[in-house]
């Protein structure tokens, strides 16, 4: 029996909901702008190297009379906002998704009911196990996904230092125990445990990207170690 988890709850174990048919998983649309030029064959193409969101339509069923659980089910699905979505038949991968439709239950003889959930998802699958990788010396890190990834890198040390990823160098000044590079948000900050303090002014260079295959990582100066949350992605 197929099920899914969303917002930290399991559809079948927590609510008795199962997936009636395996959902179709569409490929995201790559954002490319085409420009017609008079007198020129074909068209000019401007590839943004980005992708649009996808929509997953999930047909669900509920055994028994759902009337006592309808409010709880709607509260769970609509109240979770954007959250991790996993399916029991897709191992080790998750989507970042949000429910975007009203949920209408079709009750059949109070024995079973059917309804459809529409999830708006970010374009990629992510690894469910996104454990930080500890780096205490120069290394090669292999990206197992099908796309470049935008990591979060915690830089530990003090004073000034430099981080190199595939030859692209990020320099730091005034490191106080640690500083975090968030390539997805394009922000540099320190996590004090109670607040995120901006450290954008202490960093120079482009935010690191982990390319497909092997990535060469090194550091120097006052940097003593790294903790890399890789954010591997798949189409």
Phi, psi and omega in degrees: 000129183274144177214179177216158172245143181207131179060030176085005180237146181266128186300319184276312184294323184268333186227354181076019181264132174236159181275120185289318179222148179299128182290146173288130181256102182282157173275143179290150179275127178284136183276105179230129177259131180253135183237121177280129179242118180304135178081003182244133175295150179059207182221156171282145182238132174244104183270117182280350183057037177225169184228152177273159177298161174242160177241127177254125176260116186246114178275123186239157175226157181224121179280131180097185181275115184276000190303328182280348184244357185303314182297319180294320180294314179295320178298320178295307187290316184274338183270350184285341185066212176277124185212171178292136178234122176232152177244145184295338182264000177242099187280135171076007181233154177217160171247156167260114194221163175215139178285130187238004181241159169287148186251115182248123181270129173258105185269128182247105175054026181057014178263321180211163177218155182232147175199162182243135175248129177255116178257124169271121188241146167301156194296344192243159163271142176243159176289134177291327177264097183246052185287135177302141179259121180278131182234116181249355177206169180303142186205171171248124181249126185263126177274114183272358185280193178247006180218159170299152180241156181248095189280166167249121185240120174268120182258119180258142179151204179206155177074223182256154179190173181223140176243131179240127175236112183056036177086352177270121190258134171245126181253148182232150171229147175065037176294127179243088183074308180198159173211148185245130173259118179250101186290332179289316180276347184058048181225149174240130185204168174246133178264110182274354185099333178240345182202159173256119184255124183298134176231025182303327184287348182265001186237139172231146181113169182278151178291138185294148173233136176262110184283168175299143179081214187278140177233126181271123184236130177215162178210161185207179180073224183279004179279128182255333181193169179228155169231112187253116170267107197284331182057048178302145184226149176227146173281000000 
